Amino acid sequence: MRYFSTFTGIGGLDSGLEKIGAECVGFSEIRESSIRIYGRHYPDHKNFGDITKIVPEELPDFDVFTGGFPCQSFSLAGARRGFKDRRGQMIFYIYDILMAKKPEFVVLENVKGIYTHDQGRTFASVFKLLSSAGYSVRAVLLNSAHYGSAQARERVLFLCRRGQDFPEENPVIRDDTKRFRDFRGAYGPKEKLSAKTLTRFVASGGKGFELIGGYDRVNTLTTGVSSSGRRMLVTQDDGVFRKITCREAELLQGFPEGWTEGESMANRWFALGNAVNCAVSDYLFTDYLKRLWSL
């Protein structure tokens, strides 16, 4: 089985396909730091670059198309708009590839908010667009906390099979027992909160921060968690307040420890906060879709 990966990031959605022995015929990613991280682990995978510049007919053949595409408002209806108004709409470039290459299977990932984005019109339009490309489409909501992670991270997966329907089957919870204590590791001086930050934390009443204990789950990791975004704190036995480490974030996202090493802290956090959780991908391809699609 061969797959083509788009909006690849650092390979979260690729994880499950690699575990079932699928062959990557290429990927599409434009962020340089993510390309470097991905390339260190998959040096033989070819990057076709910016999806908006890909000529679909020039791509190699593949059976599975994947992508964690960005969510933007658009409609297929409206005078002189719809398919003609493609500015900034990455889903239309996906559509072009699907129409040209006609892979049997498609798996697209997006945030839970796509259900309500633009009052539900974005979700309906994506669904309609994929159907118009010749696919039977299902959408499922998966939470990484149900598949062996201590992170509550809900994501919508559009599951598409070309030319034939497939059974409706609710995903099942495999492992919802994990808590932060199962992923907590050593920390260094850089993770300790400065006196100034700690004062701000106390003065704010915790606003903009998340206090995590060993028996807690971590809320969805974000791309700015270590710097300008929400700061996540844990309490150690010695009472030190600190940020969670990149190592802990890697494990919470299902990557092996050290997956993002070699990049700046900002790039590592962006890559991890932007990634598809590997535990979700693994369940999807090695269990759920393996049964539904006989992968």
N, C-alpha and C positions, 0 to 999 in steps of 0.2 A: 504494500500500500504506500502511495506517495502523497505528500501533502505540501501545500504552499501556504506560508504564514505571512499575514499582514499586520501592521501596527504591532509588531512583534515584541517590542520592549526588550526584556531580558529573558524571554522564553517561558513565561509561566504557562501559557496555553499550549505550548509545544510539549510540555512535560509529559502529559498523559500519552500523547502520540508516540513520543520517544520510548515510553515504557512498553508499548505494544509492538515495538519494532518497526514503526513506520519510517519511511525515508523522506527527508526534507529535500525538495527539489529547488527551494529558494525561499527567501523571506523579503519583507519590505519594512524598513525602519529608517528614520531620518535623524534621530537624536544621536549625536556622535558618541556620547558616553555610554548610552545603552548598546550601541553597536559594538563598542569595545568589550563590554561585559559579555554580551552574547557570543561574540567571536572567540573569546578566550575559552568558552565551553563547547562551542560548535564551530571549530575553525574551518570545517569543510563546507559549511552552509553558505551559499552565495546570496549576497544582498543585492536586490534589484532596485533599492533606493526608493525615492519618492513615488508613492502609488499614483499620484496625479500625472507622472511622466512615463509610467509603464505603458508599453504597447502590448495589450493583452495577447494578441496573436503570436507575439514573439516569446511568450512564456513556454516552458516545457509543460508537458501534460502532467496532470495530477488527479488524484481521486478525492482528496479532502482539501477544502479551503477553510482557513481559520482567520479570525481577526477580532481584536478588541477595538472596534471603531468608535470615534468620538460621536457624541450625541448632539445634534443640532436640530432646531425646528425647521421643518419643511413640510410641504404638502404636495400630493400628486395632482391636486385639483387647482383650478383657478385659471383665469384667462392669461394666455401667453406665459404661463409659469410651468409648474410641474417638472417634467423631465428636461425642459429647456432651461430652467433656472438652476444651474448646478453649482453656482459659486459657493465654495466652502463646504459642499455636501459630500463628505467622503463616501457615503453609502452608494452614491451613483458610480463612483470608480469601482467599487466592489461589484456593482451590478454589471458594468461593462466586462469585467473579467469573467464573471459567471456566464454571461451570454456568449462570450467568445470561447471559453474553455470547457464549459458544461461539466464541471466535476460532479460526481455522484452525491457527495456529502458536503454540507456547509455548516460550520459552527461559528457563530458571531457572539461576542460578549459585550455587555454594556452594564451601566449602573442601574440599580433598582429604580431610580427616578425616571427612567425612560417610560415607565408605565403611566406616569402623570405629566411628563414633560409636554408643554404646550397643550395642556388639558387633554392629554391622551392621543393627540393627533400624530405626534412623532412615532409612537409605538405602532399605531394603526398603519401609518404610511410605510414604515419599514416592513411590516408584515405583508402589506399589499405588494410592495416592490419585489420582495423575495418570491412571493407567489407568482407574480407576473413573469419572473425569470424561469418558471417551470418547476418550482419546488413545492412539495408539501412541507408546511412549516408548523413547528411547535415552539412554544416559549416556556421555559422552566426557570424557577428562581432557586438558586443554590446558595447556601450559607456555609462559608468555610468552617465555621464552628461546629458543623455537623459531620465534618470529615477529618477530624483529628487535629484541628487547629484551635488555639485559644483566642483566636481573633474572630469577632463577629463581623463578617464581611459578606454582604448579600449582593449577588450579581445575577443579572438576567442573561440567559443563554438562548439564542435563537438557533434551533436545530432544524436543519433542512435536508430533505432527501429528494433527489431529482426523479421526477416521473412516476413515483409511487408513494402511497401513503405508508405510515408506520404506526404502530400501536401507541395509544395514550397510556402512559404509565407514570405514576407519581414517583419522584425520587424518594429514596429512603434515607433515614439518618443512620450513618455507619458508626460514628464515634463522636459523641458530644460531651465527653468527660474531661477534656483537657482544659487546664487553667494556666495562668501565667507562670505559676511556680514550676510547671513542666518545661518551660522554655527559658527561665531566668538563668543568666550566666554572670560571669565576672565583668566588672566595669573598671574603667580607668579614670584618671583625673578629669579628662574632658567631659565625662558624663555627669560629674558632680555639679549641682547648681551653685552658682556664685551667691554670695550673701545678698547682692543686689537683686538677683532674680528671685531668690527665696523671699525677700521682703516684698517684692511685687506680687508674688503668689499669695502670700498671707493677706496683704492689703486688698487684693482683688476678691478675696473669698473663694479663690479657686477658679474664677472666671477665666476661660481661655486655656485652662489646664485640665488634665485628666489624671486623677490619683489612682494608681493601680496597686492592688495588693496581690499577694501570691495566689489567693483563691478567686481572683477576679478573671474575667475575660477582658481582652483589650478591644476597644472600639476600632472601627475601620482605620487602618493606617493611611495617612495622607502623604502627599509628596513634600510638604513643608514641615513635617513633624519635628524636625530637629532644629529648625531655625525660625523662619517667619510665621510658620503655621502653629497649630495647636501643639503645645508641649506636653509630652506624656511623662509622668513621674511615677516612680515606685518607691516604696519605703523598704530599706534594707533592715536587717536585724540591728545594725548599729545606729539606726535612726537617720542615716544620710538620705536626703532627697536627691534624686538624680534622674536624668533622661534615660529612656531605654536605649540600648545600644543597637548598632547596625546588625550585629550578630544575632541579637534577639529578634529583630525585625525580619531578618532572613529566615529564621526558623519559623516565625509566626506566619510567614508567607509560603512556607513549605519548601524553600530552597535549602540546599546544603549550606552549612556554615562556611563563610568566606566567599560566597558566590559573587558578591559585588566588590570584593577587595581590589585595590589598585586604582580606585577613583576617589575623588574628593568626597567629603562627607555630604555636601549638598547634592552631588550627582548620585551618590549611593541612595540617599533618601528619596530622591525623585524617582529613581528606578524602582525601588521597592514599593513606594506608595502608588505607583502607576501600574504595577504588575498584576496579572491574573494570578490568583492563589493556586499554587501547584497541587494542593490537596483536592481542590475542586476539579482541576483538570484531570488529575489521576482517577478520581471517581468517575468522571464523565466518560473517559475513553477506555479505561480498563474494566469498568463494571456496567454502568448504565447504558451507554451507546453500544458497547460490545454485545449486549443482549438484544437491544432494539434493532440495531443495524447489522448484526453478525460481523462486526469488524474483525 
